[in-house]
């Protein structure tokens, strides 16, 4: 589905040329969920931005990105717009960055379906209501007519997820979609995203600095440091046999006393990760 080979990005400022991405290679198969985990500034967001071709204007990007057989770095005009509006969706960290503060929620949801997919406005409004119900929102009419400042962060991120899945994209790019939320809401929002991903058979590239969150919803994880992928493996592999000292460091910096679980990603919930403690009641007589 997505194949990135030797992706490099440099950004020139007045003083120097900065190497932001250095020979990044990764792949995401159809229906697969891949995590991109690393510390702040390691290049995770820039990798996602390169896929959508929304890197900073002073960046130089080389290498290869192939999406569904198409060479992404040579796309332009209508073909690029098409990819961004229907094939690939992105959920960013902060919902306020994508929602217009002076327009009600309904405008945000209808805009994508009406403008990008050519749906009639009435049909798009009905579909917007359905989508909000699907992401677990009650009182849909009230929410559709609300302005962003009237809704909680968790609610807004659900709205953004509803907008992102409206066009049934093949690939979801999720850039720390729950970082701004409290822990309980984080798990709920991640569960919704994960469920949709499975139902629609979407691929996902999920950026986070949290190894546990990635292990909860990803089939494989790539660990990133200083603009490079230092290691890729299934969650259990990274846990039991980390090959790179930085992966070991990430494992060691997690809360102490955590016992690994032998559960396949498809059987886990976002609050139950490959690394998390087994359920306290597990094995006890009912
Ligand atoms: N417009 C820009 N001009 C120059 N350097 C930039 C620009 N935007 C980002 N960078 C630098 O690129 C590097 C990678 O940034 P990126 O946002 O991809 O990191 P990240 O891993 O996503 O971090 P975080 O988890 O904090 O979002 C950082 O060193 C950052 O300072």
py3Dmol code that shows the C-alpha trace and the ligand (Angstrom):
import py3Dmol

protein = """\
ATOM      1  CA  UNK A   1       0.000   0.000   0.000  1.00  0.00           C
ATOM      2  CA  UNK A   2       2.677   2.462   1.138  1.00  0.00           C
ATOM      3  CA  UNK A   3       6.362   2.015   0.462  1.00  0.00           C
ATOM      4  CA  UNK A   4       8.955   4.579   1.545  1.00  0.00           C
ATOM      5  CA  UNK A   5      12.543   4.060   0.416  1.00  0.00           C
ATOM      6  CA  UNK A   6      15.595   6.130   1.364  1.00  0.00           C
ATOM      7  CA  UNK A   7      13.555   9.222   2.134  1.00  0.00           C
ATOM      8  CA  UNK A   8      15.800  12.178   2.931  1.00  0.00           C
ATOM      9  CA  UNK A   9      14.781  15.701   3.860  1.00  0.00           C
ATOM     10  CA  UNK A  10      17.052  18.678   4.319  1.00  0.00           C
ATOM     11  CA  UNK A  11      16.033  22.153   5.400  1.00  0.00           C
ATOM     12  CA  UNK A  12      18.365  25.067   4.794  1.00  0.00           C
ATOM     13  CA  UNK A  13      18.362  28.012   7.167  1.00  0.00           C
ATOM     14  CA  UNK A  14      20.636  31.105   7.120  1.00  0.00           C
ATOM     15  CA  UNK A  15      23.448  29.239   8.844  1.00  0.00           C
ATOM     16  CA  UNK A  16      23.338  25.593   7.834  1.00  0.00           C
ATOM     17  CA  UNK A  17      21.638  22.781   6.014  1.00  0.00           C
ATOM     18  CA  UNK A  18      19.795  20.556   8.493  1.00  0.00           C
ATOM     19  CA  UNK A  19      19.351  16.828   7.881  1.00  0.00           C
ATOM     20  CA  UNK A  20      15.789  16.255   9.059  1.00  0.00           C
ATOM     21  CA  UNK A  21      15.206  12.777   7.567  1.00  0.00           C
ATOM     22  CA  UNK A  22      18.058  10.412   6.773  1.00  0.00           C
ATOM     23  CA  UNK A  23      17.335   7.424   4.524  1.00  0.00           C
ATOM     24  CA  UNK A  24      13.986   6.592   6.073  1.00  0.00           C
ATOM     25  CA  UNK A  25      12.563   3.334   4.737  1.00  0.00           C
ATOM     26  CA  UNK A  26       9.311   1.773   5.878  1.00  0.00           C
ATOM     27  CA  UNK A  27       6.279   0.040   4.451  1.00  0.00           C
ATOM     28  CA  UNK A  28       2.622  -0.339   5.369  1.00  0.00           C
ATOM     29  CA  UNK A  29       0.720  -3.237   3.786  1.00  0.00           C
ATOM     30  CA  UNK A  30      -2.996  -3.152   2.941  1.00  0.00           C
ATOM     31  CA  UNK A  31      -4.978  -3.308   6.190  1.00  0.00           C
ATOM     32  CA  UNK A  32      -1.821  -3.101   8.280  1.00  0.00           C
ATOM     33  CA  UNK A  33      -1.233  -0.750  11.188  1.00  0.00           C
ATOM     34  CA  UNK A  34       2.341   0.463  11.633  1.00  0.00           C
ATOM     35  CA  UNK A  35       3.596   2.618  14.498  1.00  0.00           C
ATOM     36  CA  UNK A  36       6.302   5.263  14.163  1.00  0.00           C
ATOM     37  CA  UNK A  37       7.694   5.825  17.635  1.00  0.00           C
ATOM     38  CA  UNK A  38      10.428   8.166  18.815  1.00  0.00           C
ATOM     39  CA  UNK A  39      11.295  11.181  20.883  1.00  0.00           C
ATOM     40  CA  UNK A  40      10.277  14.729  20.079  1.00  0.00           C
ATOM     41  CA  UNK A  41      12.094  16.134  17.056  1.00  0.00           C
ATOM     42  CA  UNK A  42      13.099  12.722  15.663  1.00  0.00           C
ATOM     43  CA  UNK A  43      11.297  13.354  12.355  1.00  0.00           C
ATOM     44  CA  UNK A  44       8.014  11.474  12.766  1.00  0.00           C
ATOM     45  CA  UNK A  45       5.742  14.318  11.659  1.00  0.00           C
ATOM     46  CA  UNK A  46       8.032  15.239   8.764  1.00  0.00           C
ATOM     47  CA  UNK A  47       7.787  11.651   7.516  1.00  0.00           C
ATOM     48  CA  UNK A  48       3.979  11.905   7.515  1.00  0.00           C
ATOM     49  CA  UNK A  49       4.062  15.352   5.928  1.00  0.00           C
ATOM     50  CA  UNK A  50       6.277  14.042   3.126  1.00  0.00           C
ATOM     51  CA  UNK A  51       3.648  11.422   2.273  1.00  0.00           C
ATOM     52  CA  UNK A  52       1.024  14.153   1.802  1.00  0.00           C
ATOM     53  CA  UNK A  53       3.588  16.500   0.233  1.00  0.00           C
ATOM     54  CA  UNK A  54       2.958  19.172   2.843  1.00  0.00           C
ATOM     55  CA  UNK A  55       6.555  19.546   3.947  1.00  0.00           C
ATOM     56  CA  UNK A  56       7.864  23.090   4.673  1.00  0.00           C
ATOM     57  CA  UNK A  57       8.460  25.117   1.514  1.00  0.00           C
ATOM     58  CA  UNK A  58      12.196  25.386   2.229  1.00  0.00           C
ATOM     59  CA  UNK A  59      12.604  21.597   2.532  1.00  0.00           C
ATOM     60  CA  UNK A  60      14.284  19.431  -0.101  1.00  0.00           C
ATOM     61  CA  UNK A  61      12.956  15.886  -0.258  1.00  0.00           C
ATOM     62  CA  UNK A  62      14.617  12.978  -2.099  1.00  0.00           C
ATOM     63  CA  UNK A  63      14.057   9.226  -2.194  1.00  0.00           C
ATOM     64  CA  UNK A  64      10.940   7.273  -3.099  1.00  0.00           C
ATOM     65  CA  UNK A  65       7.395   7.192  -1.769  1.00  0.00           C
ATOM     66  CA  UNK A  66       4.996   4.837  -3.529  1.00  0.00           C
ATOM     67  CA  UNK A  67       1.335   4.769  -2.586  1.00  0.00           C
ATOM     68  CA  UNK A  68      -0.887   2.118  -4.237  1.00  0.00           C
ATOM     69  CA  UNK A  69       1.644   1.892  -7.055  1.00  0.00           C
ATOM     70  CA  UNK A  70       1.840   5.667  -7.626  1.00  0.00           C
ATOM     71  CA  UNK A  71       5.061   7.653  -7.291  1.00  0.00           C
ATOM     72  CA  UNK A  72       3.965  10.247  -4.723  1.00  0.00           C
ATOM     73  CA  UNK A  73       6.951  12.591  -5.037  1.00  0.00           C
ATOM     74  CA  UNK A  74       6.168  13.251  -8.701  1.00  0.00           C
ATOM     75  CA  UNK A  75       2.424  13.845  -8.175  1.00  0.00           C
ATOM     76  CA  UNK A  76       1.058  17.313  -8.816  1.00  0.00           C
ATOM     77  CA  UNK A  77      -2.152  19.197  -9.556  1.00  0.00           C
ATOM     78  CA  UNK A  78      -5.381  17.221  -9.687  1.00  0.00           C
ATOM     79  CA  UNK A  79      -3.684  13.854  -9.037  1.00  0.00           C
ATOM     80  CA  UNK A  80      -2.141  15.190  -5.816  1.00  0.00           C
ATOM     81  CA  UNK A  81      -5.435  16.774  -4.722  1.00  0.00           C
ATOM     82  CA  UNK A  82      -7.219  13.481  -5.402  1.00  0.00           C
ATOM     83  CA  UNK A  83      -4.770  11.539  -3.264  1.00  0.00           C
ATOM     84  CA  UNK A  84      -5.135  13.996  -0.367  1.00  0.00           C
ATOM     85  CA  UNK A  85      -8.911  14.205  -0.520  1.00  0.00           C
ATOM     86  CA  UNK A  86      -9.898  10.596  -1.071  1.00  0.00           C
ATOM     87  CA  UNK A  87      -7.060   8.095  -0.695  1.00  0.00           C
ATOM     88  CA  UNK A  88      -5.120   9.321   2.326  1.00  0.00           C
ATOM     89  CA  UNK A  89      -6.470  11.053   5.436  1.00  0.00           C
ATOM     90  CA  UNK A  90      -4.539  12.637   8.254  1.00  0.00           C
ATOM     91  CA  UNK A  91      -5.554  13.165  11.861  1.00  0.00           C
ATOM     92  CA  UNK A  92      -3.372  15.719  13.607  1.00  0.00           C
ATOM     93  CA  UNK A  93      -2.560  16.162  17.269  1.00  0.00           C
ATOM     94  CA  UNK A  94      -4.645  19.263  17.791  1.00  0.00           C
ATOM     95  CA  UNK A  95      -8.227  19.293  16.441  1.00  0.00           C
ATOM     96  CA  UNK A  96      -8.324  23.093  16.805  1.00  0.00           C
ATOM     97  CA  UNK A  97      -5.712  23.306  14.052  1.00  0.00           C
ATOM     98  CA  UNK A  98      -8.123  21.853  11.477  1.00  0.00           C
ATOM     99  CA  UNK A  99     -11.491  23.123  12.704  1.00  0.00           C
ATOM    100  CA  UNK A 100     -12.429  26.684  11.781  1.00  0.00           C
ATOM    101  CA  UNK A 101     -13.364  28.452  15.063  1.00  0.00           C
ATOM    102  CA  UNK A 102     -15.990  30.676  13.434  1.00  0.00           C
ATOM    103  CA  UNK A 103     -17.887  27.911  11.640  1.00  0.00           C
ATOM    104  CA  UNK A 104     -20.167  25.245  13.150  1.00  0.00           C
ATOM    105  CA  UNK A 105     -19.068  21.604  13.097  1.00  0.00           C
ATOM    106  CA  UNK A 106     -21.530  20.742  10.325  1.00  0.00           C
ATOM    107  CA  UNK A 107     -19.621  22.979   7.893  1.00  0.00           C
ATOM    108  CA  UNK A 108     -16.394  21.119   8.526  1.00  0.00           C
ATOM    109  CA  UNK A 109     -17.967  17.726   7.866  1.00  0.00           C
ATOM    110  CA  UNK A 110     -20.053  18.796   4.875  1.00  0.00           C
ATOM    111  CA  UNK A 111     -17.198  20.667   3.202  1.00  0.00           C
ATOM    112  CA  UNK A 112     -15.167  17.499   2.660  1.00  0.00           C
ATOM    113  CA  UNK A 113     -18.080  15.459   1.353  1.00  0.00           C
ATOM    114  CA  UNK A 114     -19.605  18.240  -0.764  1.00  0.00           C
ATOM    115  CA  UNK A 115     -16.448  19.826  -2.186  1.00  0.00           C
ATOM    116  CA  UNK A 116     -14.159  16.820  -2.444  1.00  0.00           C
ATOM    117  CA  UNK A 117     -16.628  14.039  -3.149  1.00  0.00           C
ATOM    118  CA  UNK A 118     -19.327  16.012  -4.974  1.00  0.00           C
ATOM    119  CA  UNK A 119     -22.122  14.914  -2.618  1.00  0.00           C
ATOM    120  CA  UNK A 120     -25.287  17.086  -2.529  1.00  0.00           C
ATOM    121  CA  UNK A 121     -25.430  19.280   0.610  1.00  0.00           C
ATOM    122  CA  UNK A 122     -28.590  17.620   2.023  1.00  0.00           C
ATOM    123  CA  UNK A 123     -27.145  14.139   1.602  1.00  0.00           C
ATOM    124  CA  UNK A 124     -23.829  15.283   3.058  1.00  0.00           C
ATOM    125  CA  UNK A 125     -25.603  16.640   6.167  1.00  0.00           C
ATOM    126  CA  UNK A 126     -27.391  13.330   6.711  1.00  0.00           C
ATOM    127  CA  UNK A 127     -24.128  11.456   6.257  1.00  0.00           C
ATOM    128  CA  UNK A 128     -22.403  13.842   8.711  1.00  0.00           C
ATOM    129  CA  UNK A 129     -24.999  12.908  11.354  1.00  0.00           C
ATOM    130  CA  UNK A 130     -24.483   9.199  10.703  1.00  0.00           C
ATOM    131  CA  UNK A 131     -20.722   9.566  10.977  1.00  0.00           C
ATOM    132  CA  UNK A 132     -20.998  11.371  14.310  1.00  0.00           C
ATOM    133  CA  UNK A 133     -23.211   8.584  15.643  1.00  0.00           C
ATOM    134  CA  UNK A 134     -20.641   6.054  14.463  1.00  0.00           C
ATOM    135  CA  UNK A 135     -17.884   7.773  16.442  1.00  0.00           C
ATOM    136  CA  UNK A 136     -20.026   7.533  19.577  1.00  0.00           C
ATOM    137  CA  UNK A 137     -21.470  11.051  19.739  1.00  0.00           C
ATOM    138  CA  UNK A 138     -24.895  11.508  21.349  1.00  0.00           C
ATOM    139  CA  UNK A 139     -27.115  14.473  20.552  1.00  0.00           C
ATOM    140  CA  UNK A 140     -25.850  14.699  16.986  1.00  0.00           C
ATOM    141  CA  UNK A 141     -27.970  17.719  15.970  1.00  0.00           C
ATOM    142  CA  UNK A 142     -26.678  19.770  18.885  1.00  0.00           C
ATOM    143  CA  UNK A 143     -23.079  18.843  18.074  1.00  0.00           C
ATOM    144  CA  UNK A 144     -23.497  19.615  14.352  1.00  0.00           C
ATOM    145  CA  UNK A 145     -24.673  23.137  15.155  1.00  0.00           C
ATOM    146  CA  UNK A 146     -22.005  23.727  17.840  1.00  0.00           C
ATOM    147  CA  UNK A 147     -18.841  25.755  17.364  1.00  0.00           C
ATOM    148  CA  UNK A 148     -15.476  24.158  18.212  1.00  0.00           C
ATOM    149  CA  UNK A 149     -15.057  26.160  21.456  1.00  0.00           C
ATOM    150  CA  UNK A 150     -18.322  24.676  22.765  1.00  0.00           C
ATOM    151  CA  UNK A 151     -17.039  21.089  22.643  1.00  0.00           C
ATOM    152  CA  UNK A 152     -14.454  19.168  24.681  1.00  0.00           C
ATOM    153  CA  UNK A 153     -11.121  18.064  23.196  1.00  0.00           C
ATOM    154  CA  UNK A 154     -12.237  14.417  23.094  1.00  0.00           C
ATOM    155  CA  UNK A 155     -15.458  15.377  21.314  1.00  0.00           C
ATOM    156  CA  UNK A 156     -13.556  17.503  18.784  1.00  0.00           C
ATOM    157  CA  UNK A 157     -11.127  14.707  18.036  1.00  0.00           C
ATOM    158  CA  UNK A 158     -14.106  12.380  17.401  1.00  0.00           C
ATOM    159  CA  UNK A 159     -15.440  14.969  14.948  1.00  0.00           C
ATOM    160  CA  UNK A 160     -12.055  15.040  13.193  1.00  0.00           C
ATOM    161  CA  UNK A 161     -12.032  11.224  13.026  1.00  0.00           C
ATOM    162  CA  UNK A 162     -15.559  11.314  11.549  1.00  0.00           C
ATOM    163  CA  UNK A 163     -14.305  13.745   8.886  1.00  0.00           C
ATOM    164  CA  UNK A 164     -11.224  11.651   8.212  1.00  0.00           C
ATOM    165  CA  UNK A 165     -13.167   8.432   7.630  1.00  0.00           C
ATOM    166  CA  UNK A 166     -15.964  10.069   5.622  1.00  0.00           C
ATOM    167  CA  UNK A 167     -14.251   9.357   2.315  1.00  0.00           C
ATOM    168  CA  UNK A 168     -13.257   5.801   3.321  1.00  0.00           C
ATOM    169  CA  UNK A 169      -9.560   6.426   2.737  1.00  0.00           C
ATOM    170  CA  UNK A 170      -7.175   3.571   2.059  1.00  0.00           C
ATOM    171  CA  UNK A 171      -4.529   4.982   4.388  1.00  0.00           C
ATOM    172  CA  UNK A 172      -4.898   6.897   7.649  1.00  0.00           C
ATOM    173  CA  UNK A 173      -1.982   8.987   8.873  1.00  0.00           C
ATOM    174  CA  UNK A 174      -2.467   9.584  12.589  1.00  0.00           C
ATOM    175  CA  UNK A 175      -0.056  12.102  14.115  1.00  0.00           C
ATOM    176  CA  UNK A 176      -0.303  11.760  17.904  1.00  0.00           C
ATOM    177  CA  UNK A 177      -4.113  11.977  17.662  1.00  0.00           C
ATOM    178  CA  UNK A 178      -4.703  11.583  21.391  1.00  0.00           C
ATOM    179  CA  UNK A 179      -1.780  13.470  22.934  1.00  0.00           C
ATOM    180  CA  UNK A 180      -3.901  16.486  23.888  1.00  0.00           C
ATOM    181  CA  UNK A 181      -6.500  14.328  25.668  1.00  0.00           C
ATOM    182  CA  UNK A 182      -6.754  12.912  29.192  1.00  0.00           C
ATOM    183  CA  UNK A 183      -5.864   9.234  29.619  1.00  0.00           C
ATOM    184  CA  UNK A 184      -9.441   7.870  29.683  1.00  0.00           C
ATOM    185  CA  UNK A 185     -10.507   9.859  26.631  1.00  0.00           C
ATOM    186  CA  UNK A 186      -7.245   8.837  24.933  1.00  0.00           C
ATOM    187  CA  UNK A 187      -8.198   5.148  25.217  1.00  0.00           C
ATOM    188  CA  UNK A 188     -11.755   5.803  23.991  1.00  0.00           C
ATOM    189  CA  UNK A 189     -10.666   7.831  20.972  1.00  0.00           C
ATOM    190  CA  UNK A 190      -7.959   5.302  20.068  1.00  0.00           C
ATOM    191  CA  UNK A 191     -10.513   2.471  20.354  1.00  0.00           C
ATOM    192  CA  UNK A 192     -12.831   4.273  17.931  1.00  0.00           C
ATOM    193  CA  UNK A 193     -10.029   4.868  15.444  1.00  0.00           C
ATOM    194  CA  UNK A 194      -8.829   1.292  15.712  1.00  0.00           C
ATOM    195  CA  UNK A 195     -12.341  -0.108  15.220  1.00  0.00           C
ATOM    196  CA  UNK A 196     -12.911   1.965  12.086  1.00  0.00           C
ATOM    197  CA  UNK A 197      -9.541   0.981  10.738  1.00  0.00           C
ATOM    198  CA  UNK A 198     -10.432  -2.689  11.065  1.00  0.00           C
ATOM    199  CA  UNK A 199     -14.013  -2.299   9.784  1.00  0.00           C
ATOM    200  CA  UNK A 200     -12.941  -0.357   6.699  1.00  0.00           C
ATOM    201  CA  UNK A 201      -9.798  -2.444   6.168  1.00  0.00           C
ATOM    202  CA  UNK A 202      -7.732   0.764   6.222  1.00  0.00           C
ATOM    203  CA  UNK A 203      -3.977   0.861   6.584  1.00  0.00           C
ATOM    204  CA  UNK A 204      -2.637   3.171   9.285  1.00  0.00           C
ATOM    205  CA  UNK A 205       0.669   4.855   9.994  1.00  0.00           C
ATOM    206  CA  UNK A 206       0.429   5.933  13.608  1.00  0.00           C
ATOM    207  CA  UNK A 207       2.904   8.444  15.040  1.00  0.00           C
ATOM    208  CA  UNK A 208       3.403   8.543  18.790  1.00  0.00           C
ATOM    209  CA  UNK A 209       6.147   8.931  21.381  1.00  0.00           C
ATOM    210  CA  UNK A 210       4.383   6.277  23.482  1.00  0.00           C
ATOM    211  CA  UNK A 211       5.566   2.728  22.830  1.00  0.00           C
ATOM    212  CA  UNK A 212       2.651   1.267  24.807  1.00  0.00           C
ATOM    213  CA  UNK A 213       0.007   3.080  22.790  1.00  0.00           C
ATOM    214  CA  UNK A 214       1.673   1.937  19.571  1.00  0.00           C
ATOM    215  CA  UNK A 215       1.869  -1.659  20.816  1.00  0.00           C
ATOM    216  CA  UNK A 216      -1.872  -1.576  21.555  1.00  0.00           C
ATOM    217  CA  UNK A 217      -2.988  -0.855  18.001  1.00  0.00           C
ATOM    218  CA  UNK A 218      -0.066  -1.675  15.710  1.00  0.00           C
ATOM    219  CA  UNK A 219       1.009  -4.856  13.946  1.00  0.00           C
ATOM    220  CA  UNK A 220       4.566  -3.550  13.572  1.00  0.00           C
ATOM    221  CA  UNK A 221       6.499  -0.636  15.031  1.00  0.00           C
ATOM    222  CA  UNK A 222       9.366   1.388  13.564  1.00  0.00           C
ATOM    223  CA  UNK A 223      11.534   3.181  16.096  1.00  0.00           C
ATOM    224  CA  UNK A 224      12.867   6.559  14.980  1.00  0.00           C
ATOM    225  CA  UNK A 225      15.748   8.644  16.299  1.00  0.00           C
ATOM    226  CA  UNK A 226      17.519  11.676  14.845  1.00  0.00           C
ATOM    227  CA  UNK A 227      15.772  11.402  11.490  1.00  0.00           C
ATOM    228  CA  UNK A 228      16.505   7.693  11.050  1.00  0.00           C
ATOM    229  CA  UNK A 229      14.585   4.461  11.557  1.00  0.00           C
ATOM    230  CA  UNK A 230      16.803   2.519  13.932  1.00  0.00           C
ATOM    231  CA  UNK A 231      14.690  -0.623  14.259  1.00  0.00           C
ATOM    232  CA  UNK A 232      11.440  -2.183  13.021  1.00  0.00           C
ATOM    233  CA  UNK A 233       9.659  -5.179  14.503  1.00  0.00           C
ATOM    234  CA  UNK A 234       6.437  -6.595  15.885  1.00  0.00           C
ATOM    235  CA  UNK A 235       5.736  -5.309  19.420  1.00  0.00           C
ATOM    236  CA  UNK A 236       6.758  -8.588  21.089  1.00  0.00           C
ATOM    237  CA  UNK A 237      10.053  -8.607  19.183  1.00  0.00           C
ATOM    238  CA  UNK A 238      10.918  -5.083  20.364  1.00  0.00           C
ATOM    239  CA  UNK A 239      10.017  -6.076  23.905  1.00  0.00           C
ATOM    240  CA  UNK A 240      11.862  -9.408  24.061  1.00  0.00           C
ATOM    241  CA  UNK A 241      14.796  -8.757  21.816  1.00  0.00           C
ATOM    242  CA  UNK A 242      15.414  -5.062  21.093  1.00  0.00           C
ATOM    243  CA  UNK A 243      18.307  -4.733  18.671  1.00  0.00           C
ATOM    244  CA  UNK A 244      19.079  -1.051  19.066  1.00  0.00           C
ATOM    245  CA  UNK A 245      20.177   0.610  22.340  1.00  0.00           C
ATOM    246  CA  UNK A 246      17.607   3.365  21.781  1.00  0.00           C
ATOM    247  CA  UNK A 247      14.747   0.807  21.621  1.00  0.00           C
ATOM    248  CA  UNK A 248      16.060  -0.665  24.867  1.00  0.00           C
ATOM    249  CA  UNK A 249      16.146   2.840  26.338  1.00  0.00           C
ATOM    250  CA  UNK A 250      12.512   3.402  25.319  1.00  0.00           C
ATOM    251  CA  UNK A 251      11.549   0.074  26.905  1.00  0.00           C
ATOM    252  CA  UNK A 252      13.455   0.890  30.103  1.00  0.00           C
ATOM    253  CA  UNK A 253      11.888   4.334  30.414  1.00  0.00           C
ATOM    254  CA  UNK A 254       8.403   2.835  30.624  1.00  0.00           C
ATOM    255  CA  UNK A 255       6.760   2.517  34.066  1.00  0.00           C
ATOM    256  CA  UNK A 256       8.375  -0.235  36.183  1.00  0.00           C
ATOM    257  CA  UNK A 257       6.806  -3.567  37.035  1.00  0.00           C
ATOM    258  CA  UNK A 258       5.013  -4.055  33.762  1.00  0.00           C
ATOM    259  CA  UNK A 259       4.592  -7.651  32.720  1.00  0.00           C
ATOM    260  CA  UNK A 260       4.455  -8.533  29.016  1.00  0.00           C
ATOM    261  CA  UNK A 261       1.302 -10.033  27.573  1.00  0.00           C
ATOM    262  CA  UNK A 262       1.150 -12.686  24.893  1.00  0.00           C
ATOM    263  CA  UNK A 263      -1.804 -11.256  23.027  1.00  0.00           C
ATOM    264  CA  UNK A 264      -2.033 -10.722  19.278  1.00  0.00           C
ATOM    265  CA  UNK A 265      -2.598  -7.053  18.278  1.00  0.00           C
ATOM    266  CA  UNK A 266      -5.977  -7.982  16.764  1.00  0.00           C
ATOM    267  CA  UNK A 267      -7.162  -9.329  20.130  1.00  0.00           C
ATOM    268  CA  UNK A 268      -6.013  -6.366  22.205  1.00  0.00           C
ATOM    269  CA  UNK A 269      -7.871  -3.273  23.248  1.00  0.00           C
ATOM    270  CA  UNK A 270      -6.125   0.116  23.217  1.00  0.00           C
ATOM    271  CA  UNK A 271      -5.893  -0.007  27.019  1.00  0.00           C
ATOM    272  CA  UNK A 272      -4.350  -3.485  26.898  1.00  0.00           C
ATOM    273  CA  UNK A 273      -1.012  -3.526  25.132  1.00  0.00           C
ATOM    274  CA  UNK A 274       1.568  -6.113  24.246  1.00  0.00           C
ATOM    275  CA  UNK A 275       3.515  -4.780  27.195  1.00  0.00           C
ATOM    276  CA  UNK A 276       0.751  -4.122  29.717  1.00  0.00           C
ATOM    277  CA  UNK A 277      -0.078  -5.992  32.906  1.00  0.00           C
ATOM    278  CA  UNK A 278      -2.421  -8.973  32.551  1.00  0.00           C
ATOM    279  CA  UNK A 279      -5.960  -8.363  33.769  1.00  0.00           C
ATOM    280  CA  UNK A 280      -5.930  -8.691  37.568  1.00  0.00           C
ATOM    281  CA  UNK A 281      -8.982 -10.963  37.426  1.00  0.00           C
ATOM    282  CA  UNK A 282      -7.593 -13.165  34.684  1.00  0.00           C
ATOM    283  CA  UNK A 283      -7.620 -16.837  35.666  1.00  0.00           C
ATOM    284  CA  UNK A 284      -9.579 -16.217  38.841  1.00  0.00           C
ATOM    285  CA  UNK A 285     -12.676 -18.293  39.478  1.00  0.00           C
ATOM    286  CA  UNK A 286     -15.813 -16.482  38.361  1.00  0.00           C
TER     287      UNK A 286
END
"""
ligand_1 = """\
31
LIG
N 9.857 24.503 9.311
C 10.938 23.948 9.845
N 12.186 24.469 9.586
C 13.294 23.904 10.102
N 13.292 22.798 10.884
C 12.096 22.250 11.174
C 10.870 22.791 10.682
N 9.858 22.034 11.151
C 10.435 21.054 11.903
N 11.779 21.191 11.913
C 12.725 20.317 12.600
O 12.627 19.024 12.012
C 12.926 18.038 12.988
C 11.865 16.966 12.932
O 10.626 17.535 13.332
P 9.294 16.674 13.467
O 8.184 17.636 13.703
O 9.169 15.745 12.323
O 9.588 15.829 14.806
P 8.636 14.831 15.582
O 9.397 13.574 15.772
O 7.326 14.734 14.900
O 8.485 15.575 16.973
P 7.191 15.776 17.921
O 6.958 14.437 18.570
O 7.639 16.818 18.891
O 6.065 16.211 17.050
C 13.019 18.759 14.325
O 14.376 18.907 14.653
C 12.393 20.095 14.057
O 12.987 21.088 14.862
"""
view = py3Dmol.view(width=600, height=400)
view.addModel(protein, "pdb")
view.setStyle({"model": 0}, {"cartoon": {"style": "trace"}})
view.addModel(ligand_1, "xyz")
view.setStyle({"model": 1}, {"stick": {}})
view.zoomTo()
view.show()
